[in-house]
Amino acid sequence: MTQLKYPMVIQWSDEDDCFLVGFPDFLQQRWRTHGNTYELAVSNGIEALESLIMAYEATGESLPEPTVCEAA
């Protein structure tokens, strides 16, 4: 899916005792999902991003422009 070009931030939270997952290009909320392991956080993050994109498309809202990193 070419629309999955959005950066995903995964960060450990001592307070929540899990990895938190966020998408900086979608500013509505800082964290979207989580996982008890890094691998689960990645999997949940992909699922959350797919759902987020579908929600934008269902409402006709324009997706934000993905932040793209240029390789040196």
C-alpha positions in Angstrom: 0.0 0.0 0.0 1.7 3.1 -1.2 -0.2 5.3 1.3 1.8 3.8 4.2 4.7 6.3 3.6 3.9 8.1 6.8 6.5 8.1 9.6 5.7 6.0 12.6 7.2 6.9 16.0 7.6 4.0 18.6 8.6 5.0 22.0 8.8 3.1 25.3 6.7 4.5 28.1 7.6 3.6 31.7 4.3 5.1 32.9 2.3 2.9 30.6 4.7 -0.1 30.7 4.5 -0.5 26.9 5.6 0.9 23.6 3.5 3.8 22.4 2.9 4.3 18.6 2.2 7.7 17.0 2.1 9.3 13.6 3.6 12.8 13.6 1.9 13.8 10.3 -1.5 13.3 11.9 -1.7 15.9 14.6 -5.1 15.1 16.2 -3.6 13.0 19.0 0.0 12.2 20.0 -0.4 8.4 20.4 -2.6 6.2 18.4 -1.9 2.7 19.6 0.6 0.6 21.7 2.1 -2.8 22.1 3.7 -4.8 25.0 6.6 -5.7 22.6 8.3 -3.6 19.9 7.1 -6.1 17.3 3.5 -5.9 18.5 3.7 -2.1 18.5 4.8 -2.2 14.8 2.0 -4.5 13.9 -0.6 -2.5 15.8 0.9 0.7 14.3 0.5 -0.6 10.7 -3.1 -1.6 11.5 -3.8 1.8 13.1 -2.4 3.7 10.1 -4.5 1.7 7.7 -7.6 2.4 9.7 -6.7 6.1 10.0 -6.3 6.4 6.2 -9.6 4.6 5.6 -11.3 7.0 8.0 -9.9 10.0 6.1 -11.0 8.5 2.8 -14.5 7.6 4.1 -15.1 11.2 5.2 -13.5 12.7 2.1 -10.9 14.5 4.2 -7.6 15.1 2.5 -4.7 13.1 3.9 -1.8 15.1 5.2 1.4 15.2 3.1 3.8 12.5 4.3 7.1 13.7 5.8 9.8 12.2 3.5 13.4 11.9 4.5 16.0 12.5 1.8 18.9 10.0 1.7 22.3 11.5 1.5 
